[in-house]
């Protein structure tokens, strides 16, 4: 490894997040860094697991209610998907709302590019403008005609702390404009056993997804972390209304990355992700705090998942 490699990698956003996150107590690396190419592939596998109900439940809701969404937005919109590197769910809105343009926003440039190329083959008449950006931070939409329909599926809003979610929704409200709207998927509160199974699948795919963060550190930051020295932990805390996900050190060890050394004791934790669960009323209250007015909400018969249609007010 050359000095140039160390400087380049040490200055990357990922490197800064890792060095900062592993140097503090408690340790924390933002969950957006779980989604490199390998992480995105593993998450796609998670979405097909029997234990992981959110994806198939949300897809069923979209299939059932996409026509109502189209009626609520009225004119053909510009469809802006936050985290749109895999537009499988947006396809329900393509067919129902007939958007005049699709604007997927994602931090993973490679996955975004592949998705756009695939869409060009599948839907050659659909104008697609990819936006390479971290949608949790301010960014601009290109100019265009028609109302903006924001689309934020997957209960990714649950990965944010409630105050952070309010700030995010406030930024989205400004992007939408007066005639726009937001369609957002939100995971509902439910029995502990159902949630534990969803985040601790028997085949170990979720564990591989979380521990890929260790592998990514090794790949991109010249790390020597031993993946076998770490374990995945996911527990639901009903009182806090969230699943907390950690990477746990199995033993005493020193690991290096980005030119830095980090000491771990057995049981030391790296906070990787939270997944907040909301009742319909709780999420609508959160939306109102951000200046968004609930216009419609849909749930499946088992009350596992919800879709919310929100308008600026």
Rosetta blueprint (number, residue, H / E / L):
1 X L
2 X L
3 X H
4 X H
5 X H
6 X H
7 X H
8 X H
9 X H
10 X H
11 X L
12 X L
13 X H
14 X H
15 X H
16 X H
17 X H
18 X H
19 X H
20 X H
21 X H
22 X H
23 X H
24 X L
25 X L
26 X L
27 X E
28 X E
29 X L
30 X L
31 X H
32 X H
33 X H
34 X H
35 X L
36 X L
37 X H
38 X H
39 X H
40 X H
41 X H
42 X H
43 X H
44 X H
45 X H
46 X H
47 X H
48 X L
49 X L
50 X L
51 X L
52 X L
53 X H
54 X H
55 X H
56 X H
57 X H
58 X H
59 X H
60 X H
61 X H
62 X H
63 X H
64 X H
65 X H
66 X H
67 X H
68 X H
69 X H
70 X H
71 X H
72 X H
73 X H
74 X L
75 X L
76 X L
77 X L
78 X E
79 X E
80 X E
81 X E
82 X E
83 X L
84 X L
85 X L
86 X L
87 X L
88 X L
89 X L
90 X H
91 X H
92 X H
93 X H
94 X H
95 X H
96 X H
97 X H
98 X L
99 X L
100 X L
101 X E
102 X E
103 X E
104 X E
105 X E
106 X E
107 X L
108 X L
109 X H
110 X H
111 X H
112 X H
113 X H
114 X H
115 X H
116 X H
117 X H
118 X H
119 X H
120 X H
121 X H
122 X H
123 X L
124 X L
125 X L
126 X L
127 X L
128 X E
129 X L
130 X L
131 X E
132 X E
133 X L
134 X L
135 X L
136 X L
137 X L
138 X L
139 X L
140 X L
141 X L
142 X L
143 X L
144 X L
145 X L
146 X L
147 X L
148 X E
149 X E
150 X E
151 X E
152 X E
153 X L
154 X L
155 X L
156 X H
157 X H
158 X H
159 X H
160 X L
161 X L
162 X H
163 X H
164 X H
165 X H
166 X H
167 X H
168 X H
169 X H
170 X H
171 X H
172 X H
173 X H
174 X H
175 X H
176 X H
177 X L
178 X L
179 X L
180 X L
181 X E
182 X E
183 X E
184 X E
185 X E
186 X E
187 X E
188 X E
189 X L
190 X L
191 X L
192 X H
193 X H
194 X H
195 X H
196 X H
197 X H
198 X H
199 X H
200 X L
201 X L
202 X L
203 X L
204 X L
205 X H
206 X H
207 X H
208 X H
209 X H
210 X H
211 X H
212 X H
213 X H
214 X H
215 X H
216 X H
217 X H
218 X H
219 X H
220 X H
221 X H
222 X L
223 X L
224 X L
225 X L
226 X L
227 X H
228 X H
229 X H
230 X E
231 X E
232 X E
233 X E
234 X E
235 X E
236 X E
237 X E
238 X L
239 X L
240 X L
241 X L
242 X E
243 X E
244 X E
245 X E
246 X E
247 X E
248 X E
249 X E
250 X L
251 X L
252 X L
253 X E
254 X E
255 X E
256 X E
257 X E
258 X L
259 X L
260 X E
261 X E
262 X E
263 X E
264 X E
265 X L
266 X L
267 X L
268 X L
269 X E
270 X E
271 X E
272 X E
273 X E
274 X E
275 X E
276 X E
277 X L
278 X E
279 X L
280 X H
281 X H
282 X H
283 X H
284 X H
285 X H
286 X H
287 X H
288 X H
289 X H
290 X L
291 X L
292 X E
293 X E
294 X E
295 X E
296 X E
297 X E
298 X E
299 X E
300 X L
301 X L
302 X L
303 X L
304 X L
305 X E
306 X E
307 X E
308 X E
309 X E
310 X E
311 X E
312 X E
313 X L
